[in-house]
Amino acid sequence: MKIILVCSAGMSTSMLVKKMKQAAEERNLDAEINAVAESQLKNELDNLDVVLIGPQVRYLEKKIKEQVEPHGIAVDVIDQMAYGMIQGDKVLDQAVELAK
């Protein structure tokens, strides 16, 4: 499963990505998880399953959906509470649910 987290510069989600990778490892879930700036998303569409959008850039949701949904990629805004508390397991749950 390939998951991309989108934020404005790709930096603010790096801690969350680390926690998500730890959660995936603990579950023996084969997942590639990265954070990118919205401007770089178009370069990451190959084999992509889920795009999660940082709450601080939720205004980009419509634009991102238009860009990736034609490719069959699921999109959602990351739960604000899970994002703020850096709960990688909860955000991973959200991604797995979307990928179904």
C-alpha positions as a Markdown table, in Angstrom:
| # | Residue | x | y | z |
|---|---|---|---|---|
| 1 | Met | 0.0 | 0.0 | 0.0 |
| 2 | Lys | 1.3 | 3.4 | -0.9 |
| 3 | Ile | 0.2 | 6.4 | 1.2 |
| 4 | Ile | 1.1 | 10.0 | 0.6 |
| 5 | Leu | 0.4 | 12.8 | 3.2 |
| 6 | Val | 0.1 | 16.2 | 1.7 |
| 7 | Cys | 0.9 | 19.4 | 3.5 |
| 8 | Ser | 2.0 | 22.9 | 2.4 |
| 9 | Ala | 5.7 | 22.2 | 2.4 |
| 10 | Gly | 6.0 | 18.5 | 3.1 |
| 11 | Met | 7.7 | 19.2 | 6.5 |
| 12 | Ser | 5.0 | 19.4 | 9.1 |
| 13 | Thr | 3.8 | 15.9 | 8.5 |
| 14 | Ser | 7.2 | 14.2 | 8.8 |
| 15 | Met | 6.7 | 13.3 | 12.5 |
| 16 | Leu | 3.3 | 11.8 | 11.6 |
| 17 | Val | 4.8 | 9.8 | 8.8 |
| 18 | Lys | 7.4 | 8.3 | 11.2 |
| 19 | Lys | 4.7 | 7.3 | 13.6 |
| 20 | Met | 2.6 | 5.8 | 10.8 |
| 21 | Lys | 5.6 | 3.7 | 9.6 |
| 22 | Gln | 6.1 | 2.4 | 13.2 |
| 23 | Ala | 2.4 | 1.5 | 13.4 |
| 24 | Ala | 2.6 | -0.3 | 10.0 |
| 25 | Glu | 5.7 | -2.2 | 11.1 |
| 26 | Glu | 4.0 | -3.3 | 14.3 |
| 27 | Arg | 1.1 | -4.7 | 12.3 |
| 28 | Asn | 3.4 | -6.3 | 9.6 |
| 29 | Leu | 1.6 | -4.1 | 7.1 |
| 30 | Asp | 3.5 | -3.5 | 3.9 |
| 31 | Ala | 3.1 | 0.2 | 3.5 |
| 32 | Glu | 5.2 | 2.9 | 1.8 |
| 33 | Ile | 4.3 | 6.2 | 3.5 |
| 34 | Asn | 5.7 | 9.6 | 2.6 |
| 35 | Ala | 4.9 | 13.3 | 3.0 |
| 36 | Val | 5.1 | 15.7 | 0.0 |
| 37 | Ala | 4.2 | 19.3 | -0.7 |
| 38 | Glu | 1.0 | 19.6 | -2.7 |
| 39 | Ser | 3.0 | 20.9 | -5.7 |
| 40 | Gln | 4.9 | 17.6 | -5.8 |
| 41 | Leu | 1.9 | 15.3 | -5.6 |
| 42 | Lys | 1.7 | 15.0 | -9.4 |
| 43 | Asn | 5.1 | 13.2 | -9.4 |
| 44 | Glu | 3.9 | 10.6 | -6.9 |
| 45 | Leu | 0.8 | 9.1 | -8.6 |
| 46 | Asp | 2.4 | 5.8 | -9.7 |
| 47 | Asn | 0.9 | 2.9 | -7.6 |
| 48 | Leu | -0.5 | 5.3 | -5.2 |
| 49 | Asp | -3.5 | 4.1 | -3.1 |
| 50 | Val | -4.3 | 6.9 | -0.6 |
| 51 | Val | -3.7 | 10.6 | -0.3 |
| 52 | Leu | -4.3 | 12.1 | 3.1 |
| 53 | Ile | -4.4 | 15.9 | 3.4 |
| 54 | Gly | -3.1 | 17.8 | 6.4 |
| 55 | Pro | -5.8 | 19.7 | 8.2 |
| 56 | Gln | -3.9 | 22.9 | 7.7 |
| 57 | Val | -4.3 | 22.6 | 3.9 |
| 58 | Arg | -7.9 | 21.2 | 3.8 |
| 59 | Tyr | -8.7 | 24.0 | 1.4 |
| 60 | Leu | -6.8 | 22.0 | -1.2 |
| 61 | Glu | -9.1 | 19.0 | -0.9 |
| 62 | Lys | -11.2 | 19.8 | -4.0 |
| 63 | Lys | -8.1 | 20.5 | -6.2 |
| 64 | Ile | -6.4 | 17.3 | -5.0 |
| 65 | Lys | -9.5 | 15.1 | -5.5 |
| 66 | Glu | -9.8 | 16.4 | -9.1 |
| 67 | Gln | -6.1 | 15.5 | -9.7 |
| 68 | Val | -6.0 | 12.0 | -8.2 |
| 69 | Glu | -9.6 | 10.5 | -8.2 |
| 70 | Pro | -9.5 | 9.8 | -11.9 |
| 71 | His | -6.6 | 7.5 | -11.2 |
| 72 | Gly | -8.7 | 5.6 | -8.7 |
| 73 | Ile | -6.8 | 7.0 | -5.7 |
| 74 | Ala | -8.7 | 7.6 | -2.4 |
| 75 | Val | -8.5 | 11.0 | -0.8 |
| 76 | Asp | -9.4 | 12.4 | 2.6 |
| 77 | Val | -8.4 | 15.1 | 5.1 |
| 78 | Ile | -6.5 | 13.7 | 8.1 |
| 79 | Asp | -8.5 | 13.7 | 11.3 |
| 80 | Gln | -7.5 | 16.9 | 13.1 |
| 81 | Met | -7.3 | 15.4 | 16.5 |
| 82 | Ala | -5.1 | 12.5 | 15.3 |
| 83 | Tyr | -2.9 | 14.9 | 13.4 |
| 84 | Gly | -2.5 | 17.3 | 16.3 |
| 85 | Met | -1.6 | 14.5 | 18.7 |
| 86 | Ile | 0.6 | 12.8 | 16.1 |
| 87 | Gln | -1.3 | 9.5 | 16.4 |
| 88 | Gly | 0.2 | 7.5 | 13.6 |
| 89 | Asp | -1.8 | 4.4 | 14.4 |
| 90 | Lys | -5.2 | 6.3 | 14.0 |
| 91 | Val | -4.1 | 8.0 | 10.8 |
| 92 | Leu | -2.9 | 4.6 | 9.4 |
| 93 | Asp | -6.3 | 3.2 | 10.3 |
| 94 | Gln | -7.9 | 6.0 | 8.3 |
| 95 | Ala | -5.7 | 5.2 | 5.3 |
| 96 | Val | -6.4 | 1.5 | 5.5 |
| 97 | Glu | -10.1 | 2.1 | 5.7 |
| 98 | Leu | -10.0 | 4.4 | 2.6 |
| 99 | Ala | -8.0 | 1.9 | 0.6 |
| 100 | Lys | -10.7 | -0.8 | 1.0 |
